[in-house]
């Protein structure tokens, strides 16, 4: 058995119970669970994740296009030099 003392206002995430507590506050179990789920990104809100996915996809596409363009130019230069 052990005891920890946290300063008031410190947040503590309980990964076993999936709750988030703030030291110094009375415990509201529903609010603690809700805050944990929000903090860990487990709310089911996939719109932000979808936006990040689309941005990554566009960046990968642009990178691929730039590499293909550079290869095309290199082949074209080699053919014109011959």
C-alpha positions in Angstrom: 0.0 0.0 0.0 1.3 3.5 -0.8 0.1 7.0 -0.9 0.9 9.8 -3.4 0.3 13.5 -2.8 -0.4 15.7 -5.8 -0.7 19.5 -5.8 -4.2 20.8 -6.3 -5.1 21.2 -9.9 -2.9 18.3 -11.1 -4.6 16.0 -13.5 -4.2 12.2 -13.0 -5.1 9.7 -15.8 -6.2 6.3 -14.5 -5.7 3.9 -17.4 -7.2 0.9 -15.5 -10.5 2.6 -14.7 -10.3 4.8 -17.8 -11.0 8.0 -15.8 -9.3 11.4 -15.4 -9.1 13.0 -12.1 -8.1 16.5 -10.9 -6.4 16.6 -7.6 -8.3 18.7 -5.1 -11.7 18.2 -6.7 -14.6 16.0 -5.6 -14.9 12.9 -7.8 -17.7 12.9 -10.3 -17.3 9.4 -12.0 -19.1 10.3 -15.2 -17.1 13.5 -15.6 -13.9 11.7 -14.9 -14.7 9.1 -17.5 -15.7 11.7 -20.0 -12.5 13.7 -19.5 -10.4 10.6 -19.9 -12.1 9.6 -23.1 -11.7 13.1 -24.5 -8.1 13.4 -23.5 -7.2 10.0 -25.0 -9.1 10.6 -28.2 -11.6 7.9 -27.6 -14.7 9.9 -28.1 -15.6 8.5 -31.5 -15.1 11.9 -33.2 -13.4 10.7 -36.4 -13.7 14.0 -38.3 -10.4 15.3 -37.0 -8.7 11.9 -37.8 -10.2 12.0 -41.3 -8.9 15.5 -41.9 -5.4 14.4 -40.8 -5.7 11.4 -43.1 -6.7 13.5 -46.1 -3.8 16.0 -45.4 -1.3 13.1 -45.2 -2.7 11.5 -48.4 -2.4 14.8 -50.3 1.2 15.3 -49.1 2.2 11.8 -50.1 0.6 12.4 -53.5 2.5 15.6 -54.0 5.7 14.0 -52.9 5.2 11.1 -55.3 4.4 13.5 -58.1 7.5 15.6 -57.5 9.7 12.4 -57.5 8.1 11.2 -60.7 8.6 14.6 -62.3 12.3 14.7 -61.3 12.8 11.2 -62.8 11.0 12.1 -66.0 13.2 15.2 -66.3 16.4 13.2 -65.7 15.4 10.6 -68.4 14.5 13.4 -70.8 17.9 15.2 -70.2 19.8 11.9 -70.7 18.0 11.3 -74.0 18.6 14.8 -75.3 22.3 14.6 -74.3 22.8 11.4 -76.5 
